[in-house]
Amino acid sequence: MKPTLPYRPAAAIMLLNADNQVFVAQRIDNLAEAWQMPQGGLDKGEDPLAGALRELEEETGIPPRLVEILGKAPEELLYDLPPELVGKIWGGKYRGQAQHWFVARFLGTDDDVNLETAEPEFRAWKWADPADLVDMIVPFKRDLYARVVETFRSYLS
């Protein structure tokens, strides 16, 4: 069943601070020690950059005015859900996500981050070393995160 399902259109941001550390957060709905970068599904017809900035603000309270877009991955990056999650997430309509990835500079301060948004998704956040990202994410997204780090490597030094 999984191979016939489409990928969910999505967008994501690798947000860097002045020290080129990456913003990561822990989801409210998962008590694992896994961290992730801000990301989420695109609304029908939504521009990927607009969607990425919307998701960032919805999840972190960081408004677009505090973000400078530095680059975009040249193609969508895909990940598949593990078999036990297909059918349980997103109403069973998708096999994974096709994500438009952006890299951006955070222009604000840590005080500008507010996880207590209208619909909170994260319970904790921190700045992480890019070299640690792959080991911090849930196992089924590790290949995706390795591709993101490689894609944006020139922005990380």
WOHU-V868710 format. One record per residue. N is the residue number from 1. RES is the residue in three letters. SS is DSSP state (helix for helix, strand for strand, loop for the rest). PHI is phi in radians with two decimals (NA if undefined). OMEGA is omega in whole degrees, 0 to 359 (999 if undefined). Layout:
n;res;ss;phi;omega
N;RES;SS;PHI;OMEGA
N;RES;SS;PHI;OMEGA
This chain:
n;res;ss;phi;omega
1;MET;loop;NA;186
2;LYS;helix;-0.96;184
3;PRO;helix;-1.07;181
4;THR;helix;-1.49;180
5;LEU;loop;-1.32;177
6;PRO;strand;-1.39;173
7;TYR;strand;-1.56;177
8;ARG;strand;-1.35;176
9;PRO;strand;-1.14;185
10;ALA;strand;-2.62;177
11;ALA;strand;-2.45;183
12;ALA;strand;-2.62;181
13;ILE;strand;-2.28;166
14;MET;strand;-1.63;184
15;LEU;strand;-1.69;183
16;LEU;strand;-1.88;172
17;ASN;loop;-1.56;183
18;ALA;loop;-1.12;179
19;ASP;loop;-1.67;182
20;ASN;loop;1.05;169
21;GLN;loop;-1.51;187
22;VAL;strand;-1.87;176
23;PHE;strand;-1.23;174
24;VAL;strand;-2.37;181
25;ALA;strand;-2.52;177
26;GLN;strand;-1.82;181
27;ARG;strand;-1.23;176
28;ILE;loop;-1.15;187
29;ASP;loop;-1.50;180
30;ASN;loop;-2.46;182
31;LEU;loop;-1.53;177
32;ALA;loop;-1.17;179
33;GLU;loop;-1.38;182
34;ALA;loop;-1.25;178
35;TRP;loop;-2.05;176
36;GLN;strand;-2.61;173
37;MET;loop;-1.51;180
38;PRO;loop;-1.06;181
39;GLN;strand;-2.90;177
40;GLY;strand;3.10;183
41;GLY;strand;-1.23;176
42;LEU;loop;-1.57;173
43;ASP;loop;-1.26;181
44;LYS;loop;-0.97;179
45;GLY;loop;1.37;183
46;GLU;loop;-1.30;175
47;ASP;loop;-1.11;182
48;PRO;helix;-1.00;179
49;LEU;helix;-1.15;178
50;ALA;helix;-1.05;179
51;GLY;helix;-1.17;179
52;ALA;helix;-1.11;179
53;LEU;helix;-1.18;177
54;ARG;helix;-1.10;180
55;GLU;helix;-1.06;179
56;LEU;helix;-1.00;181
57;GLU;helix;-1.19;180
58;GLU;helix;-1.10;185
59;GLU;helix;-1.59;189
60;THR;helix;-2.17;185
61;GLY;loop;1.35;181
62;ILE;loop;-1.43;180
63;PRO;loop;-1.35;180
64;PRO;helix;-0.95;181
65;ARG;helix;-1.13;180
66;LEU;helix;-1.76;183
67;VAL;strand;-2.30;174
68;GLU;strand;-1.95;179
69;ILE;strand;-1.28;181
70;LEU;strand;-1.76;183
71;GLY;strand;-3.01;181
72;LYS;strand;-2.43;174
73;ALA;loop;-1.08;184
74;PRO;loop;-1.19;179
75;GLU;loop;-2.58;175
76;GLU;loop;-1.13;177
77;LEU;strand;-1.90;187
78;LEU;strand;-1.85;165
79;TYR;strand;-2.48;177
80;ASP;strand;-1.79;172
81;LEU;loop;-1.23;172
82;PRO;loop;-1.17;185
83;PRO;loop;-0.90;183
84;GLU;loop;-1.24;179
85;LEU;loop;-1.75;177
86;VAL;loop;-1.12;182
87;GLY;loop;1.66;180
88;LYS;loop;-1.84;182
89;ILE;loop;-1.83;177
90;TRP;helix;1.00;177
91;GLY;helix;1.14;178
92;GLY;helix;1.26;184
93;LYS;loop;-1.53;189
94;TYR;strand;-2.30;178
95;ARG;strand;-1.60;183
96;GLY;strand;2.98;180
97;GLN;strand;-2.20;169
98;ALA;strand;-1.91;189
99;GLN;strand;-1.80;169
100;HIS;strand;-1.56;183
101;TRP;strand;-1.81;176
102;PHE;strand;-2.17;171
103;VAL;strand;-1.98;187
104;ALA;strand;-2.51;176
105;ARG;strand;-1.73;176
106;PHE;strand;-1.42;183
107;LEU;loop;-1.73;183
108;GLY;loop;-1.69;177
109;THR;loop;-2.07;179
110;ASP;helix;-1.01;178
111;ASP;helix;-1.16;179
112;ASP;helix;-1.41;178
113;VAL;loop;-1.49;180
114;ASN;loop;-2.45;180
115;LEU;loop;-1.33;180
116;GLU;loop;-1.49;181
117;THR;loop;-1.53;181
118;ALA;loop;-1.01;177
119;GLU;loop;-2.28;185
120;PRO;loop;-1.00;177
121;GLU;loop;-2.06;183
122;PHE;strand;-2.03;179
123;ARG;strand;-1.93;180
124;ALA;strand;-2.74;177
125;TRP;strand;-2.57;176
126;LYS;strand;-2.88;172
127;TRP;strand;-1.69;185
128;ALA;strand;-2.14;174
129;ASP;loop;-1.24;180
130;PRO;helix;-0.97;180
131;ALA;helix;-1.16;182
132;ASP;helix;-1.65;188
133;LEU;helix;-1.00;186
134;VAL;helix;-1.06;181
135;ASP;helix;-1.34;184
136;MET;helix;-1.59;188
137;ILE;loop;-1.63;175
138;VAL;loop;-1.03;186
139;PRO;helix;-0.93;185
140;PHE;helix;-1.26;177
141;LYS;helix;-1.86;185
142;ARG;helix;-1.13;178
143;ASP;helix;-1.09;177
144;LEU;helix;-1.03;182
145;TYR;helix;-1.14;176
146;ALA;helix;-1.09;178
147;ARG;helix;-1.17;179
148;VAL;helix;-1.10;180
149;VAL;helix;-1.05;180
150;GLU;helix;-1.14;180
151;THR;helix;-1.06;185
152;PHE;loop;-1.83;183
153;ARG;helix;-0.92;183
154;SER;helix;-1.14;179
155;TYR;helix;-1.59;189
156;LEU;loop;-1.69;180
157;SER;loop;-2.03;999
